[in-house]
Amino acid sequence: MARMEVTVRLFAMLRERAGASEVTLELPDGARVSDALAELRDIAEGLPLVMAVNREYAAEDQVLDPGDELALIPPVSGGATAGVLHARVVAEPLSLDSLVARVRDPRAGAVVVFQGVTREVERLEYEAYVEMAEERIGAIVADALERHGLCAAACEHRVGEVPLSEPSVAVAVSAPHREEAFAGAREIIDRVKAEAPIWKKEIEGGEGRWAGGRRP
């Protein structure tokens, strides 16, 4: 039987279990996502995973093609439009002034900004499936722009170490009225925490613990 190679990307606790950020599987032609999961059962055991094939969420019965990129996503720590949108995952500290500047608009009577900051622990370490996270955040921002009639919206999420009291995620939106601006900002941050493949580890006294989460 002919065989093919599939690259599997691993994140957060999966990466630590495997000791690598990606592995290559050799599978028979016509193999499905479930076949790849079976090959990796020792790594994936006990975790409620979501899968993505070529950066799109996928079911276990999806057929894989040679060269596909399969991502195993553990629980995360949370269309065209006329508006302006911005979505990034970055390693450097977030700049609120820069984000607000991106959503300035002469039609806007309200600008709402949200920052999520590290609290109660020494620092947080964030890891992300960056390419997919940026695409997912961009789709979330686009949905909010259309649904709430926003003038512009922007969201940035930091990866790497984020010390106590520094922001790890920031959202800025502008709209003609404050009701739409508040609603749009709330939708963006709620969905980013629930859907974007981003994980956080809480570091205290040199010890680390992956934060609990849920399936995207």
N, C-alpha and C positions, 0 to 999 in steps of 0.2 A: 504494500500500500504506500502511495506517495505521502510524503510528510512535508511539513512547513514549519517555519520558525515564527514565533510571536514574542514580542517584547512585553514584559509585565512590569509596570512601575509600582513601587511600594512606598508608602508614606507613614510617618509617625510610628506607632507601635509595631506596624508590620515591617517597616524598614529596620527597626531595632531587632526584631525577632530573626529576620533573615540575614542581618549584617551587611545588607546592600540595598541601594535605592532602586535597583532594577535587576531582573533576571530574564534569561531567554529560555523559552520552552520550545521543545520540538514536539509537535502534535500531528496527528494524522490529518490529511486534507478533509475538510468538512467538519472539523471539530468545532464545538460550541464553547461558549464562555464557561459553562458548567464543567467541561472537560479540563479546562485550565484550572478551575477551582479545585478539582479533584487532585490534580498534580501538586497543588500548593496547600493541601489540607493541613499539614503540620504547622505552616505559618499562619493560616487564616483561622485556625480552630478557636471557637469561642467568641468570635467577633461578628456582629451583625453588619455585613459588608454591603456596599453598593458598588456596582461595576460601571466602568466607562470604557467605551471602545472609540479610539480616535477622538477623545474629548467630548463624547456624547454619552449620557447615561444609557445603560444597556441592560437587558434582561438576561437571565442565565441561558435561555435557549437561543440567543443570537449566534449565528454562524460566524466564525472568524475566517479572515482571509490572510494569506501570507503577508507578512510585514506589518500586520495590525499592531497598534499599541493598546494594550489592555491595562487599565489602571484599577487597582483594588483600593477602594476608598473606605476607610474605617469611619465610625461616627464622627461628624464634624463638630467643633466647639461652637457651634452655632451655625422685532419689526421696525420699520423705519419710523422716524418721528421728526417733528419739526424743531424740537428742542435740541440743546447742546448737551452731550453727555461725556463723561470722563470716568474711566475705571482703570485702576492700576494696583498691582501688588508690588511693594517696594521694600528694599532692605534698609533704607536710610530713615531717620526720624521724619515724621509727618509735619508738613507746614500748613497750618490752618489758614494763614493769610493767602498762601498760594491757591489753596482749594477754593476759598471764597472768591478770589479774583476770577476763577474759571466760571463761576455761575452768575457774575454780574450781568444784568440785562436791563435795558431801558424800559422794558415792559413790566418789570418786577416791582411790586410794592412790598414784598416780604422776602427775607433771606433767613433760612433756618439752618443751623449748624449743630451737628452732634459729634461728640468725641467719646470713644470708649477707652478708658485708661486702666492701667494696671493697678490693682488694689490688693491689700492684705498680704501679699507675698513679696519676697525680695525682688523677683523678676519673673517674667513669662518668656518662654521660648516658643515662637510660632514657626510652623512648617506649612507649606502649601504646595499643591499641585498647580504651580504658578500659571501655566498656559491655560488650563481649564478654569482656574479660579478667576482669571481676568475675563475670560469669555462669559462665565456665569454671572459675575458682577455686572458686566456690561449689559447683559440681557435683563437683569433685575432693574438696573437704572433706566433702561429704555422702557420697560413696562411701566415703571412709576411715572416717567415723563408723560406717557400717553394717557394713563389712567387718571392722573390728577391734574392734567393741563399745566404742567410745570414749564417754566421758561428754560431752565437748565438744571442739571444735577450732576454731582460728582461724588465718587467714593474711592478712597484709597485704604488699603490694608497693609500693615507692616508685617514683615517676616524677620526671623532672627530674634535676638534678645531685645526685650522691651523692659527697661527698669521700672521700678515702682513710680507711679504717678505720671508716667509718660503715656501718650496715646498710642494705641495699637490699631485703631480704626477710626476713620473720620468720614462724615457725610456732610455735604453742603447742597442745598437746593434753593432755587429762587422761583417765585410764582407771583401772579398778580395780587393774590390775597393770602393772608396768614393761614387760613384753614387748609388750603391746598398744600402750602409749604410744609406745615406740620405733618399732615397726612402722608405726603410723599417721602419726607425724611424718615418717618417711622416705618413705612413699608420697606424702604431700602435696607435699613439696618436690621430689621427683623428677618428679612429674607436672606440677607448676606450671612447672618449667623446660622441660619437653618440650612442653606443650600450650597454655599461655596465650600469647596474642598480645602479647608484650612483647619489646622489642629494646633492646640496649645498645650505646653507642658509648664506646670507650676513649679518653680524652683525656690526652695527655702532651706537654708542651712546646708547647701551643697547637694541636697536630695531633690530628685525630680519626679513628678507624677503627672501623667497625661490626664487632662481634664475629661470628664465624662461627656457624652454627647448623644446624638441620635442620628438615625439614617437621614441623609438629605432627601 
